């Protein structure tokens, strides 16, 4: 939801996100404010299968599986990926609508 | 620049950002990982004049001018706004290409 804002005396401003919307949008961007998480999301998004096992994500970023799982939890919590447990491994699918939507809400484009 | 990545034994993955590209992309998102900066950029982007004076940005976010100027410097450094000094006041224009480009590089959309 956007709410109209009146600014000072002279500047006309169109609708901008409410404070709660700004907090939600910022949370999405904050999750991506880390180069490892950018790389992890890019890997999953670029995977031919449309999903990746956590077991295949450790080597490209050169980090341990617990560390990768921590980064993935941040992305899941921000709504940027979806997680599915299958037996021993967790699999992740991109959910980039959250990013596209946040960018759209911020820029109106 | 994107570089091809080979992942483990079985998962085909398309090009993903290099480490330096991931750092650059993450820096753009990190600057927006704060609700006040989200609101400031949304205000400037929504301004009918295409720019806003720092003097008109303080009231909508309820912060002092030095604090707003600090947030604006973070956005300028990330390439998300451009700053122009005119006499006493600084004026800001949106430069959302940096955000659109970062989103595109990450998602391929």
Backbone of each chain as ProteinMPNN parsed JSONL, in Angstrom:
{"seq_chain_A": "XXXXXXXXXXXXXXXXXXXXXXXXXXXXXXXXXXXXXXXXXXXXXXXXXXXXXXXXXXXXXXXXXXXXXXXXXXXXXXXXXXXXXXXXXXXXXXXXXXXXXXXXXXXXX", "coords_chain_A": {"N_chain_A": [[0.836, -1.199, 0.0], [0.517, 2.205, -0.825], [0.838, 5.502, 0.399], [-0.368, 8.839, 0.112], [1.828, 11.646, 0.287], [2.454, 14.769, 1.795], [4.673, 17.317, 1.273], [6.558, 19.734, 2.79], [6.437, 23.121, 1.651], [6.485, 23.364, -1.11], [7.085, 21.309, -2.794], [5.852, 18.958, -4.926], [4.882, 15.677, -4.43], [4.444, 12.347, -5.39], [2.627, 9.288, -4.485], [4.222, 7.496, -1.876], [5.857, 4.633, -0.362], [4.332, 3.458, 2.683], [5.468, 3.601, 6.137], [5.558, 0.996, 7.201], [5.521, -0.496, 4.871], [7.919, 0.401, 3.762], [9.692, -0.708, 5.565], [9.324, -3.411, 5.084], [10.139, -3.584, 2.394], [12.809, -2.734, 2.656], [13.811, -4.854, 4.137], [13.933, -6.925, 2.284], [15.881, -5.942, 0.502], [18.007, -5.715, 2.283], [18.646, -8.339, 2.852], [19.959, -8.987, 0.559], [22.202, -7.52, 0.689], [24.78, -8.508, 0.755], [27.59, -10.018, -0.598], [27.971, -12.811, -0.81], [25.396, -13.859, -0.492], [24.19, -12.688, -2.698], [25.54, -14.071, -4.723], [24.74, -16.726, -4.14], [21.933, -16.593, -4.573], [21.969, -15.894, -7.261], [23.139, -18.183, -8.372], [21.185, -20.16, -7.85], [19.05, -19.102, -9.258], [20.051, -19.257, -11.814], [20.24, -21.939, -12.27], [19.836, -24.819, -14.247], [17.945, -26.703, -13.586], [16.126, -25.332, -12.133], [16.185, -25.381, -9.465], [18.289, -25.888, -6.593], [20.361, -28.114, -4.738], [21.496, -27.844, -1.406], [23.87, -29.102, -1.134], [25.186, -28.687, -3.481], [25.786, -26.059, -3.437], [27.825, -25.273, -1.796], [30.485, -25.546, -2.767], [30.785, -23.617, -4.971], [30.785, -21.159, -3.617], [32.695, -21.509, -1.778], [32.38, -22.081, 0.942], [31.468, -23.519, 4.164], [28.922, -26.028, 4.702], [27.124, -25.458, 6.914], [27.468, -22.654, 7.07], [26.609, -21.817, 4.542], [23.967, -22.694, 4.757], [23.038, -20.966, 6.737], [23.168, -18.479, 5.38], [21.289, -19.065, 3.415], [18.983, -19.29, 4.929], [18.528, -16.637, 5.624], [17.854, -15.624, 3.12], [15.548, -17.135, 2.608], [13.888, -16.231, 4.699], [13.504, -13.636, 3.864], [11.868, -14.022, 1.786], [12.936, -14.576, -0.675], [13.843, -16.975, -1.634], [12.62, -20.354, -1.823], [12.392, -23.135, 0.334], [12.856, -26.623, 0.42], [12.771, -29.629, 2.087], [14.274, -32.683, 1.338], [14.622, -35.785, 2.218], [17.889, -36.203, 3.192], [18.834, -33.757, 2.288], [18.446, -30.197, 1.772], [16.6, -28.389, -0.622], [16.574, -25.632, -2.859], [14.562, -23.148, -4.356], [14.356, -20.318, -6.541], [12.629, -17.289, -5.697], [11.992, -14.848, -7.0], [10.135, -12.926, -7.281], [9.706, -11.398, -5.011], [11.873, -9.656, -4.978], [11.63, -8.316, -7.436], [9.166, -7.119, -7.015], [9.72, -5.447, -4.796], [11.572, -3.702, -5.941], [9.956, -2.565, -7.873], [7.978, -1.306, -6.294], [9.517, 0.619, -5.103], [10.559, 2.175, -7.158], [8.552, 2.607, -8.944], [8.67, 1.653, -11.454]], "CA_chain_A": [[0.0, 0.0, 0.0], [1.205, 3.482, -0.831], [0.03, 6.579, 0.95], [0.065, 10.143, -0.377], [2.608, 12.42, 1.233], [2.585, 16.182, 1.535], [6.031, 17.673, 1.661], [6.923, 21.145, 2.918], [5.554, 24.099, 1.028], [6.537, 23.633, -2.551], [7.472, 20.168, -3.605], [4.809, 17.954, -5.126], [5.417, 14.322, -4.385], [3.43, 11.316, -5.562], [2.543, 8.327, -3.384], [5.433, 6.755, -1.509], [5.498, 3.544, 0.549], [4.149, 3.745, 4.11], [6.623, 3.166, 6.94], [5.609, -0.473, 7.316], [5.93, -1.005, 3.558], [9.353, 0.692, 3.601], [10.428, -1.692, 6.376], [9.256, -4.696, 4.381], [10.987, -3.459, 1.207], [14.21, -2.671, 3.113], [14.212, -6.187, 4.599], [14.287, -7.688, 1.082], [17.17, -5.46, 0.011], [19.042, -5.993, 3.282], [19.055, -9.739, 2.685], [20.838, -9.05, -0.612], [23.327, -6.621, 0.893], [25.932, -9.353, 1.077], [27.988, -10.62, -1.882], [27.767, -14.268, -0.828], [23.975, -14.129, -0.733], [23.949, -12.345, -4.101], [26.03, -15.194, -5.531], [23.882, -17.896, -3.91], [20.654, -16.411, -5.266], [22.246, -15.936, -8.7], [23.362, -19.589, -8.725], [19.907, -20.877, -7.857], [18.243, -18.545, -10.35], [20.634, -19.666, -13.089], [20.337, -23.396, -12.389], [19.0, -25.359, -15.317], [16.853, -27.496, -13.012], [15.18, -24.454, -11.444], [16.385, -25.537, -8.024], [19.608, -26.434, -6.257], [20.594, -28.759, -3.449], [22.515, -27.151, -0.617], [25.129, -29.824, -1.326], [25.841, -28.155, -4.68], [26.014, -24.62, -3.274], [28.986, -24.99, -0.943], [31.732, -25.419, -3.533], [30.926, -22.371, -5.731], [31.062, -19.995, -2.768], [33.863, -21.82, -0.951], [32.026, -21.988, 2.362], [30.953, -24.756, 4.738], [27.472, -26.162, 4.551], [26.381, -24.673, 7.925], [27.507, -21.23, 6.724], [25.702, -21.639, 3.402], [22.583, -22.851, 5.253], [22.702, -19.707, 7.421], [22.858, -17.47, 4.349], [20.046, -19.442, 2.741], [17.866, -18.98, 5.83], [18.266, -15.195, 5.491], [17.137, -15.443, 1.846], [14.202, -17.706, 2.784], [13.116, -15.334, 5.569], [13.178, -12.432, 3.086], [10.941, -14.405, 0.724], [13.641, -14.578, -1.958], [13.946, -18.367, -2.081], [11.781, -21.31, -1.111], [13.187, -24.28, 0.781], [12.144, -27.9, 0.545], [13.62, -30.696, 2.588], [14.029, -34.004, 0.74], [15.571, -36.707, 2.85], [19.019, -35.589, 3.889], [19.233, -32.452, 1.749], [17.511, -29.111, 1.496], [16.633, -27.873, -1.999], [16.115, -24.24, -2.885], [14.065, -22.564, -5.602], [14.28, -18.857, -6.445], [11.311, -16.68, -5.608], [12.49, -13.487, -7.203], [9.035, -11.967, -7.271], [9.876, -10.487, -3.868], [12.837, -8.617, -5.368], [11.036, -7.518, -8.515], [8.101, -6.325, -6.401], [10.338, -4.403, -3.975], [12.139, -2.72, -6.873], [8.822, -1.867, -8.49], [7.349, -0.42, -5.304], [10.431, 1.721, -4.8], [10.856, 3.028, -8.309], [7.374, 2.829, -9.771], [8.92, 1.146, -12.814]], "C_chain_A": [[0.866, 1.242, 0.0], [0.265, 4.531, -0.261], [0.55, 7.898, 0.416], [0.86, 10.871, 0.709], [2.594, 13.879, 0.821], [3.931, 16.627, 2.074], [6.197, 19.189, 1.642], [5.962, 22.028, 2.129], [5.408, 23.902, -0.462], [6.761, 22.391, -3.411], [6.325, 19.182, -3.714], [5.441, 16.578, -5.204], [4.276, 13.336, -4.527], [3.415, 10.359, -4.387], [3.895, 7.667, -3.123], [5.026, 5.663, -0.525], [5.288, 4.045, 1.973], [5.374, 3.243, 4.866], [6.703, 1.633, 7.014], [5.991, -1.105, 5.976], [7.424, -0.771, 3.336], [10.193, -0.307, 4.387], [10.453, -3.054, 5.684], [10.169, -4.682, 3.147], [12.462, -3.479, 1.603], [14.702, -4.044, 3.55], [14.628, -7.069, 3.422], [15.671, -7.262, 0.593], [18.306, -5.786, 0.984], [19.569, -7.425, 3.147], [20.037, -9.895, 1.53], [22.049, -8.126, -0.48], [24.602, -7.333, 1.282], [26.329, -10.102, -0.187], [27.814, -12.131, -1.947], [26.31, -14.594, -1.108], [23.573, -13.741, -2.156], [24.359, -13.512, -4.99], [25.148, -16.427, -5.37], [22.556, -17.762, -4.661], [20.856, -16.46, -6.785], [22.45, -17.377, -9.172], [22.036, -20.337, -8.854], [19.044, -20.413, -9.031], [18.736, -19.052, -11.705], [20.677, -21.172, -13.276], [19.346, -23.919, -13.421], [17.787, -26.104, -14.77], [15.812, -26.628, -12.314], [15.25, -24.572, -9.939], [17.789, -26.063, -7.793], [19.612, -27.009, -4.86], [21.652, -27.949, -2.704], [23.879, -27.804, -0.823], [25.889, -29.339, -2.555], [26.184, -26.67, -4.548], [27.294, -24.297, -2.509], [30.246, -24.711, -1.765], [31.843, -24.079, -4.279], [31.243, -21.158, -4.866], [32.199, -20.262, -1.776], [33.603, -21.719, 0.541], [31.471, -23.32, 2.839], [29.441, -24.816, 4.595], [26.684, -25.433, 5.642], [26.352, -23.179, 7.587], [26.582, -20.938, 5.544], [24.247, -21.73, 3.867], [22.132, -21.604, 5.995], [22.331, -18.621, 6.406], [21.525, -17.781, 3.66], [18.829, -19.141, 3.622], [17.511, -17.489, 5.747], [17.467, -14.938, 4.209], [15.708, -15.99, 1.937], [13.332, -16.748, 3.59], [12.704, -14.057, 4.838], [12.221, -12.745, 1.94], [11.583, -14.521, -0.643], [13.902, -15.979, -2.495], [12.974, -19.211, -1.257], [12.599, -22.559, -0.828], [12.311, -25.513, 0.87], [13.118, -28.966, 1.01], [13.254, -31.999, 1.895], [15.065, -34.964, 1.286], [16.652, -35.917, 3.553], [19.239, -34.134, 3.496], [18.079, -31.46, 1.644], [17.713, -28.647, 0.052], [16.001, -26.482, -2.011], [15.699, -23.83, -4.297], [14.048, -21.048, -5.46], [12.833, -18.394, -6.378], [11.515, -15.176, -5.783], [11.385, -12.455, -7.325], [9.168, -10.951, -6.147], [10.819, -9.345, -4.223], [12.261, -7.708, -6.442], [9.968, -6.592, -7.943], [8.676, -5.178, -5.573], [10.915, -3.3, -4.863], [11.032, -1.891, -7.506], [8.195, -0.874, -7.514], [8.21, 0.811, -5.04], [10.542, 2.697, -5.954], [9.635, 3.369, -9.14], [7.568, 2.349, -11.197], [8.66, -0.352, -12.881]], "O_chain_A": [[1.844, 1.323, 0.744], [-0.952, 4.449, -0.425], [1.759, 8.078, 0.275], [0.588, 10.72, 1.9], [2.71, 14.196, -0.363], [4.276, 16.333, 3.219], [6.001, 19.839, 0.615], [4.79, 21.687, 1.971], [4.367, 24.216, -1.038], [6.632, 22.447, -4.634], [5.875, 18.631, -2.709], [6.4, 16.35, -5.941], [3.251, 13.471, -3.86], [4.11, 10.583, -3.396], [4.619, 7.325, -4.059], [3.961, 5.753, 0.085], [5.987, 4.954, 2.421], [6.215, 2.542, 4.303], [7.784, 1.054, 6.903], [6.692, -2.117, 5.937], [8.118, -1.63, 2.791], [11.269, -0.708, 3.945], [11.465, -3.754, 5.695], [10.884, -5.65, 2.888], [13.27, -4.156, 0.968], [15.873, -4.372, 3.36], [15.56, -7.865, 3.537], [16.525, -8.101, 0.306], [19.422, -6.095, 0.567], [20.762, -7.686, 3.304], [20.85, -10.82, 1.519], [22.826, -7.969, -1.422], [25.407, -6.811, 2.053], [25.486, -10.762, -0.795], [27.54, -12.678, -3.015], [26.017, -15.508, -1.88], [22.713, -14.388, -2.755], [23.623, -13.899, -5.898], [24.839, -17.102, -6.352], [22.109, -18.708, -5.309], [20.02, -17.0, -7.509], [21.987, -17.748, -10.251], [21.797, -21.047, -9.83], [18.398, -21.216, -9.705], [17.946, -19.251, -12.628], [21.105, -21.648, -14.328], [18.184, -23.516, -13.46], [16.731, -26.137, -15.403], [14.742, -27.113, -11.944], [14.474, -23.944, -9.219], [18.407, -26.621, -8.701], [18.98, -26.493, -3.938], [22.59, -27.432, -3.31], [24.915, -27.149, -0.704], [27.097, -29.551, -2.663], [26.8, -26.091, -5.443], [27.788, -23.171, -2.569], [30.978, -23.76, -1.493], [32.902, -23.453, -4.229], [31.901, -20.226, -5.328], [32.614, -19.372, -1.035], [34.479, -21.326, 1.312], [31.055, -24.153, 2.033], [28.774, -23.801, 4.395], [25.655, -24.833, 5.331], [25.336, -22.514, 7.791], [25.861, -19.94, 5.543], [23.399, -20.95, 3.434], [20.967, -21.218, 5.899], [21.318, -17.937, 6.551], [20.741, -16.88, 3.363], [17.768, -18.779, 3.115], [16.336, -17.124, 5.794], [16.527, -14.143, 4.203], [14.772, -15.388, 1.411], [12.188, -16.479, 3.224], [11.674, -13.463, 5.156], [11.809, -11.846, 1.208], [10.889, -14.56, -1.659], [14.156, -16.148, -3.687], [12.566, -18.836, -0.158], [13.404, -22.986, -1.656], [11.173, -25.455, 1.336], [14.163, -29.177, 0.396], [12.085, -32.385, 1.859], [16.225, -34.959, 0.875], [16.372, -35.07, 4.401], [19.774, -33.356, 4.286], [16.919, -31.828, 1.458], [18.841, -28.529, -0.428], [15.046, -26.197, -1.29], [16.379, -24.12, -5.281], [13.758, -20.535, -4.379], [11.934, -19.028, -6.931], [11.263, -14.367, -4.889], [11.65, -11.26, -7.456], [8.794, -9.788, -6.301], [10.598, -8.203, -3.821], [12.385, -6.486, -6.369], [9.871, -5.428, -8.332], [8.173, -4.056, -5.641], [10.765, -2.114, -4.571], [11.155, -0.675, -7.656], [7.916, 0.268, -7.878], [7.697, 1.901, -4.787], [10.612, 3.909, -5.748], [9.662, 4.301, -9.944], [6.727, 2.605, -12.059], [8.815, -0.959, -13.94]]}, "seq_chain_B": "XXXXXXXXXXXXXXXXXXXXXXXXXXXXXXXXXXXXXXXXXXXXXXXXXXXXXXXXXXXXXXXXXXXXXXXXXXXXXXXXXXXXXXXXXXXXXXXXXXXXXXXXXXXXX", "coords_chain_B": {"N_chain_B": [[30.213, -7.987, -15.734], [29.701, -11.409, -16.399], [30.583, -14.678, -15.369], [31.042, -18.04, -16.44], [30.055, -20.801, -14.382], [31.048, -23.844, -12.948], [29.442, -26.39, -11.298], [29.745, -28.732, -8.809], [28.941, -32.162, -9.444], [26.625, -32.502, -10.901], [24.804, -30.507, -11.354], [23.631, -28.23, -13.608], [24.523, -24.936, -14.237], [23.9, -21.651, -15.251], [25.6, -18.59, -16.371], [26.881, -16.705, -13.664], [27.2, -13.77, -11.561], [30.566, -12.528, -11.217], [32.855, -12.554, -8.379], [33.645, -9.908, -7.808], [31.689, -8.486, -9.158], [29.463, -9.389, -7.729], [29.988, -8.2, -5.292], [29.727, -5.504, -5.947], [27.024, -5.405, -6.742], [25.811, -6.205, -4.329], [26.473, -4.007, -2.749], [24.825, -1.999, -3.724], [22.282, -3.0, -3.035], [22.62, -3.142, -0.273], [22.702, -0.483, 0.492], [20.063, 0.108, 0.322], [18.956, -1.324, 2.321], [17.607, -0.28, 4.479], [14.896, 1.24, 6.063], [14.471, 4.032, 6.166], [16.122, 5.043, 4.151], [14.964, 3.772, 1.974], [12.498, 5.118, 1.955], [13.377, 7.782, 1.517], [14.552, 7.576, -1.061], [12.285, 6.8, -2.472], [10.674, 9.07, -2.171], [12.148, 11.031, -3.596], [12.158, 9.889, -6.113], [9.463, 9.983, -6.654], [8.932, 12.645, -6.843], [7.443, 15.472, -8.366], [9.013, 17.328, -9.652], [11.25, 15.978, -10.326], [13.459, 16.11, -8.823], [14.713, 16.739, -5.505], [15.093, 19.063, -2.837], [17.278, 18.92, -0.058], [16.191, 20.224, 2.052], [13.498, 19.758, 1.872], [13.255, 17.146, 2.483], [13.536, 16.442, 5.111], [11.255, 16.721, 6.816], [9.276, 14.751, 5.914], [10.474, 12.325, 6.729], [10.958, 12.771, 9.326], [13.406, 13.425, 10.525], [16.567, 14.943, 11.472], [18.384, 17.415, 9.545], [21.229, 16.89, 9.25], [21.211, 14.116, 9.721], [19.574, 13.182, 7.655], [21.174, 14.004, 5.526], [23.362, 12.332, 5.882], [22.194, 9.802, 5.322], [21.571, 10.308, 2.677], [24.092, 10.524, 1.553], [24.961, 7.884, 1.636], [23.248, 6.782, -0.257], [24.06, 8.22, -2.518], [26.726, 7.361, -2.74], [26.266, 4.741, -3.437], [25.402, 5.025, -5.947], [22.761, 5.519, -6.407], [21.414, 7.912, -6.248], [21.883, 11.26, -7.489], [23.771, 14.106, -6.585], [23.533, 17.611, -6.284], [24.933, 20.65, -5.517], [23.45, 23.712, -4.768], [23.932, 26.855, -4.102], [22.97, 27.343, -0.844], [21.732, 24.911, -0.48], [21.554, 21.324, -0.954], [20.588, 19.408, -3.748], [18.784, 16.585, -4.907], [18.654, 14.017, -7.315], [16.978, 11.124, -8.602], [18.66, 8.087, -9.487], [17.968, 5.586, -10.641], [18.787, 3.62, -12.316], [20.939, 2.158, -11.382], [19.815, 0.458, -9.492], [17.915, -0.957, -10.989], [19.627, -2.178, -12.8], [21.204, -3.764, -11.061], [19.265, -5.519, -10.08], [18.547, -6.747, -12.459], [20.96, -7.994, -13.205], [21.15, -9.852, -11.215], [18.888, -11.449, -11.418], [18.474, -11.977, -14.038], [16.307, -11.087, -15.351]], "CA_chain_B": [[30.655, -9.189, -16.446], [29.333, -12.674, -15.79], [31.486, -15.756, -15.716], [30.408, -19.349, -16.284], [30.456, -21.546, -13.193], [30.785, -25.274, -12.935], [29.042, -26.722, -9.943], [29.691, -30.129, -8.399], [28.935, -33.161, -10.508], [25.394, -32.813, -11.632], [23.889, -29.383, -11.502], [24.009, -27.249, -14.629], [24.245, -23.572, -13.813], [24.284, -20.642, -16.219], [26.546, -17.601, -15.869], [26.517, -15.936, -12.473], [28.14, -12.658, -11.39], [31.866, -12.779, -10.587], [32.888, -12.073, -6.987], [33.679, -8.436, -7.753], [30.35, -8.025, -9.55], [28.558, -9.666, -6.607], [30.252, -7.173, -4.272], [29.15, -4.246, -6.438], [25.569, -5.556, -6.678], [25.43, -6.226, -2.91], [26.615, -2.648, -2.203], [23.607, -1.272, -4.111], [21.173, -3.486, -2.206], [22.888, -2.824, 1.129], [22.314, 0.923, 0.7], [18.594, 0.146, 0.422], [18.551, -2.21, 3.402], [17.227, 0.6, 5.595], [13.592, 1.81, 5.676], [14.546, 5.487, 5.943], [16.696, 5.284, 2.815], [13.92, 3.381, 1.022], [11.525, 6.223, 1.887], [14.017, 8.944, 0.887], [14.661, 7.351, -2.502], [10.923, 6.804, -3.026], [10.237, 10.471, -2.227], [12.831, 11.728, -4.69], [11.696, 9.288, -7.36], [8.061, 10.363, -6.88], [8.76, 14.11, -6.874], [6.998, 15.95, -9.674], [10.08, 18.117, -10.271], [12.351, 15.104, -10.716], [14.55, 16.318, -7.871], [14.252, 17.321, -4.236], [16.035, 19.746, -1.954], [17.399, 18.265, 1.252], [15.328, 20.966, 2.974], [12.146, 19.199, 1.786], [13.3, 15.715, 2.816], [13.619, 16.207, 6.557], [9.93, 16.592, 7.446], [8.585, 13.48, 5.659], [11.052, 11.192, 7.463], [11.019, 13.135, 10.742], [14.797, 13.371, 10.999], [17.321, 16.191, 11.316], [19.047, 17.526, 8.241], [22.485, 16.124, 9.203], [20.923, 12.673, 9.604], [19.114, 12.948, 6.282], [22.336, 14.148, 4.632], [24.146, 11.094, 6.008], [21.517, 8.757, 4.547], [21.677, 10.639, 1.252], [25.458, 10.211, 1.111], [25.01, 6.435, 1.394], [22.573, 6.548, -1.548], [24.927, 8.78, -3.569], [27.891, 6.477, -2.885], [25.81, 3.505, -4.096], [25.013, 5.353, -7.32], [21.299, 5.497, -6.52], [20.969, 9.296, -6.459], [22.926, 12.23, -7.839], [23.696, 15.283, -5.709], [24.012, 18.868, -6.854], [24.88, 21.755, -4.558], [23.058, 25.003, -5.345], [23.933, 27.802, -3.002], [22.961, 26.769, 0.499], [21.081, 23.611, -0.393], [21.862, 20.206, -1.855], [19.431, 18.851, -4.456], [19.025, 15.183, -5.264], [17.891, 13.386, -8.402], [17.119, 9.664, -8.57], [19.471, 7.443, -10.521], [17.553, 4.228, -10.301], [19.406, 2.645, -13.21], [21.824, 1.286, -10.589], [18.98, -0.575, -8.865], [17.342, -1.797, -12.05], [20.73, -2.977, -13.328], [21.588, -4.782, -10.067], [18.192, -6.516, -10.08], [18.654, -7.494, -13.72], [22.144, -8.86, -13.169], [20.929, -10.929, -10.257], [17.769, -12.338, -11.752], [18.427, -12.255, -15.469], [15.033, -10.611, -15.917]], "C_chain_B": [[30.228, -10.444, -15.682], [30.324, -13.737, -16.238], [30.787, -17.083, -15.528], [30.902, -20.017, -15.013], [30.137, -23.016, -13.397], [30.524, -25.683, -11.499], [28.978, -28.227, -9.773], [29.603, -31.059, -9.61], [27.759, -33.02, -11.442], [24.514, -31.611, -11.934], [24.411, -28.414, -12.552], [23.58, -25.871, -14.182], [24.737, -22.613, -14.887], [25.266, -19.652, -15.621], [26.016, -16.904, -14.621], [27.541, -14.815, -12.308], [29.455, -13.121, -10.775], [31.839, -12.236, -9.16], [32.878, -10.54, -6.941], [32.339, -7.853, -8.189], [29.356, -8.236, -8.41], [28.75, -8.624, -5.505], [29.628, -5.835, -4.671], [27.625, -4.296, -6.33], [25.098, -5.494, -5.22], [25.51, -4.826, -2.303], [25.387, -1.8, -2.533], [22.452, -1.695, -3.21], [21.379, -3.11, -0.736], [22.47, -1.384, 1.447], [20.806, 1.049, 0.879], [18.065, -0.752, 1.537], [18.168, -1.444, 4.66], [15.934, 1.323, 5.219], [13.619, 3.321, 5.443], [15.107, 5.78, 4.551], [15.726, 4.845, 1.714], [12.926, 4.53, 0.845], [12.135, 7.439, 1.193], [14.121, 8.763, -0.624], [13.281, 7.357, -3.159], [10.397, 8.228, -3.149], [10.846, 11.184, -3.429], [12.331, 11.207, -6.034], [10.284, 9.751, -7.701], [7.865, 11.873, -6.997], [8.43, 14.579, -8.286], [8.112, 16.681, -10.4], [11.258, 17.251, -10.723], [13.569, 15.27, -9.832], [13.965, 16.876, -6.584], [15.411, 17.942, -3.487], [16.097, 18.984, -0.637], [16.47, 18.935, 2.265], [13.887, 20.455, 2.949], [12.095, 17.725, 2.195], [13.249, 15.447, 4.313], [12.25, 15.922, 7.177], [9.28, 15.23, 7.176], [9.162, 12.303, 6.442], [11.244, 11.513, 8.943], [12.411, 13.072, 11.331], [15.481, 14.708, 10.761], [18.022, 16.214, 9.957], [20.403, 16.806, 8.197], [22.252, 14.619, 9.045], [20.446, 12.332, 8.201], [20.297, 13.031, 5.315], [23.237, 12.913, 4.694], [23.514, 9.971, 5.177], [21.659, 9.029, 3.046], [23.074, 10.33, 0.715], [25.602, 8.716, 0.82], [24.38, 6.114, 0.031], [23.415, 7.076, -2.712], [26.094, 7.823, -3.825], [27.524, 5.173, -3.594], [25.365, 3.765, -5.535], [23.515, 5.45, -7.527], [20.685, 6.892, -6.641], [22.171, 10.142, -6.848], [22.695, 13.495, -7.027], [24.235, 16.502, -6.447], [23.855, 19.965, -5.809], [24.476, 23.029, -5.295], [22.94, 26.005, -4.209], [23.953, 27.056, -1.686], [22.53, 25.306, 0.511], [21.626, 22.584, -1.375], [20.55, 19.707, -2.458], [19.791, 17.444, -4.94], [18.079, 14.724, -6.364], [18.042, 11.871, -8.298], [17.969, 9.167, -9.73], [19.236, 5.949, -10.395], [18.074, 3.177, -11.263], [20.283, 1.671, -12.441], [21.03, 0.148, -9.96], [18.406, -1.522, -9.911], [18.414, -2.723, -12.61], [21.131, -4.078, -12.363], [20.545, -5.902, -10.04], [18.283, -7.391, -11.326], [19.82, -8.467, -13.683], [21.924, -10.072, -12.272], [19.909, -11.946, -10.754], [17.744, -12.731, -13.221], [17.13, -11.818, -16.107], [15.119, -9.139, -16.238]], "O_chain_B": [[30.38, -10.521, -14.463], [30.838, -13.692, -17.356], [30.024, -17.255, -14.578], [32.048, -19.817, -14.611], [29.096, -23.377, -13.945], [31.296, -25.357, -10.597], [28.255, -28.916, -10.493], [30.141, -30.755, -10.675], [27.847, -33.362, -12.622], [23.566, -31.72, -12.711], [25.494, -27.847, -12.407], [22.43, -25.655, -13.797], [25.858, -22.745, -15.376], [25.722, -19.837, -14.492], [24.837, -16.559, -14.545], [28.638, -14.899, -12.86], [29.466, -14.002, -9.915], [30.901, -11.536, -8.779], [32.175, -9.949, -6.121], [31.901, -6.837, -7.65], [28.512, -7.38, -8.148], [27.785, -8.216, -4.859], [29.072, -5.125, -3.834], [27.004, -3.334, -5.877], [24.114, -4.823, -4.908], [24.705, -4.486, -1.436], [24.959, -0.98, -1.72], [21.728, -0.85, -2.684], [20.417, -2.795, -0.035], [21.952, -1.102, 2.527], [20.328, 1.99, 1.514], [16.854, -0.92, 1.677], [18.386, -1.918, 5.775], [15.873, 1.959, 4.167], [12.87, 3.831, 4.61], [14.615, 6.67, 3.857], [15.668, 5.463, 0.651], [12.557, 4.873, -0.279], [11.476, 8.065, 0.363], [13.816, 9.683, -1.384], [13.123, 7.86, -4.271], [9.74, 8.558, -4.136], [10.145, 11.856, -4.186], [12.109, 11.976, -6.97], [9.936, 9.899, -8.873], [6.746, 12.332, -7.226], [9.044, 14.151, -9.264], [8.162, 16.664, -11.63], [12.155, 17.729, -11.418], [14.6, 14.639, -10.064], [12.86, 17.419, -6.575], [16.535, 17.441, -3.493], [15.087, 18.467, -0.161], [16.018, 18.299, 3.218], [13.133, 20.687, 3.894], [11.02, 17.128, 2.246], [12.947, 14.329, 4.731], [12.104, 14.991, 7.969], [8.778, 14.605, 8.11], [8.429, 11.376, 6.787], [11.642, 10.65, 9.726], [12.586, 12.709, 12.494], [15.026, 15.511, 9.946], [18.223, 15.181, 9.318], [20.706, 16.165, 7.191], [22.99, 13.936, 8.335], [20.855, 11.325, 7.623], [20.407, 12.221, 4.394], [23.805, 12.5, 3.683], [24.202, 9.279, 4.427], [21.842, 8.108, 2.25], [23.225, 9.923, -0.437], [26.283, 8.327, -0.129], [24.897, 5.296, -0.73], [23.476, 6.45, -3.77], [26.414, 7.511, -4.973], [28.36, 4.57, -4.267], [24.997, 2.837, -6.254], [23.037, 5.464, -8.661], [19.549, 7.027, -7.094], [23.319, 9.789, -6.575], [21.554, 13.903, -6.809], [25.252, 16.435, -7.138], [22.763, 20.176, -5.281], [25.072, 23.387, -6.31], [21.968, 26.0, -3.454], [24.838, 26.238, -1.436], [22.914, 24.548, 1.402], [22.091, 22.917, -2.465], [19.535, 19.598, -1.768], [20.926, 17.16, -5.322], [16.88, 15.002, -6.345], [19.114, 11.38, -7.946], [17.987, 9.759, -10.809], [20.138, 5.167, -10.094], [17.844, 1.984, -11.068], [20.369, 0.496, -12.796], [21.503, -0.987, -9.897], [18.414, -2.74, -9.733], [18.159, -3.9, -12.865], [21.374, -5.209, -12.784], [20.891, -7.082, -9.985], [18.119, -8.609, -11.26], [19.687, -9.624, -14.082], [22.437, -11.161, -12.529], [20.054, -13.148, -10.534], [17.08, -13.694, -13.606], [16.868, -12.133, -17.268], [14.149, -8.555, -16.722]]}, "name": "protein", "num_of_chains": 2, "seq": "XXXXXXXXXXXXXXXXXXXXXXXXXXXXXXXXXXXXXXXXXXXXXXXXXXXXXXXXXXXXXXXXXXXXXXXXXXXXXXXXXXXXXXXXXXXXXXXXXXXXXXXXXXXXXXXXXXXXXXXXXXXXXXXXXXXXXXXXXXXXXXXXXXXXXXXXXXXXXXXXXXXXXXXXXXXXXXXXXXXXXXXXXXXXXXXXXXXXXXXXXXXXXXXXXXXXXXXXXX"}
